[in-house]
Amino acid sequence: MEFKANDYKPNETFKFIRQCTGLTQKEMAEKMHKSKNWVKANEQAISRYYFEDLLKMANMFDIEIKIIKK
């Protein structure tokens, strides 16, 4: 899957990837070795994940993330 990150806010990107994988917040948290509250906070833009977390998700689910400079 290819994903254009420019089209989404950081929290939307995180949630979009999780939903595309069909995982619940709890299941994603387990795969990421984080808490469910961590996933929820990132999806609601209460907290911000590190870019390394996004790369980990992308690698885990074979997602190519493209950032297009304007």
Contact map, one row per residue, 1 for C-alpha under 8 A:
1110000000000000000000000000000000000000000000000000000000000111000000
1111000000000000000000000000000000000000000000000000000000000011110000
1111100000000000000000000000000000000000000000000000000000000011110000
0111111100000000000000000000000000000000000000000000000000000000111100
0011111111001000000000000000000000000000000000000000000000000000111100
0001111110000000000000000000000000000000000000000000000000000000011100
0001111110000000000000000000000000000000000000000000000000000000000000
0001111111111000000000000000000000000000000000000000000000000000000000
0000111111111000000000000000000000000000000000000000000000000000000000
0000100111111100000000000000000000000000000010010000000000000000000000
0000000111111110000000000000000000000000011110010000000000000000000000
0000000111111111000000000000000000000000001000000000000000000000000000
0000100111111111100000000000000000000000000000000000000000000000000000
0000000001111111110000000000000000000000011000000000010000000000000000
0000000000111111111000000000000000000000001000000000000000000000000000
0000000000011111111100000000000000000000000000000000000000000000000000
0000000000001111111110000000000000000000000000000000000010000000000000
0000000000000111111111111001000000000000000000000000000000000000000000
0000000000000011111111110000000000000000000000000000000000000000000000
0000000000000001111111100000000000000000000000000000000000000000000000
0000000000000000111111100000000000000000000000000000000000001000000000
0000000000000000011111110000000000000000000000000000000000000000000000
0000000000000000011111111111000000000000000000000000000000000000000000
0000000000000000011001111111000000000000000000000000000000000000000000
0000000000000000010000111111100000010011000000000000000000000000000000
0000000000000000000000111111110000110010000000000000000000000000000000
0000000000000000000000111111111000000000000000000000000000000000000000
0000000000000000010000111111111100010010000000000000000000000000000000
0000000000000000000000001111111111110110000000000000000000000000000000
0000000000000000000000000111111111110000000000000000000000000000000000
0000000000000000000000000011111111000000000000000000000000000000000000
0000000000000000000000000001111111000000000000000000100110000000000000
0000000000000000000000000000111111100000000000000000000000000000000000
0000000000000000000000000000111111110110000000000000000000000000000000
0000000000000000000000000100110011111110000000000000000000000000000000
0000000000000000000000001101110001111111000000000000000000000000000000
0000000000000000000000000000000000111111100000000000000000000000000000
0000000000000000000000000000100001111111110000100000000000000000000000
0000000000000000000000001101100001111111111000000000000000000000000000
0000000000000000000000001000000000011111111100000000000000000000000000
0000000000000000000000000000000000001111111111110000000000000000000000
0000000000100100000000000000000000000111111111111000000000000000000000
0000000000110110000000000000000000000011111111000000000000000000000000
0000000000100000000000000000000000000001111111100000000000000000000000
0000000001100000000000000000000000000000111111110000000000000000000000
0000000000000000000000000000000000000000111111110000000000000000000000
0000000000000000000000000000000000000100110111111000000000000000000000
0000000001100000000000000000000000000000110011111100000000000000000000
0000000000000000000000000000000000000000010000111110110000000000000000
0000000000000000000000000000000000000000000000011111110000000000000000
0000000000000000000000000000000000000000000000001111111000000000000000
0000000000000000000000000000000000000000000000000111111100000000000000
0000000000000000000000000000000100000000000000001111111110000000000000
0000000000000100000000000000000000000000000000001111111111000000000000
0000000000000000000000000000000000000000000000000011111111100000000000
0000000000000000000000000000000100000000000000000001111111110000000000
0000000000000000100000000000000100000000000000000000111111111010000000
0000000000000000000000000000000000000000000000000000011111111111100000
0000000000000000000000000000000000000000000000000000001111111110000000
0000000000000000000000000000000000000000000000000000000111111110000000
0000000000000000000010000000000000000000000000000000000011111110000000
1000000000000000000000000000000000000000000000000000000001111111000000
1110000000000000000000000000000000000000000000000000000011111111100000
1110000000000000000000000000000000000000000000000000000001000111110000
0111100000000000000000000000000000000000000000000000000001000011111000
0111110000000000000000000000000000000000000000000000000000000001111100
0001110000000000000000000000000000000000000000000000000000000000111110
0001110000000000000000000000000000000000000000000000000000000000011111
0000000000000000000000000000000000000000000000000000000000000000001111
0000000000000000000000000000000000000000000000000000000000000000000111
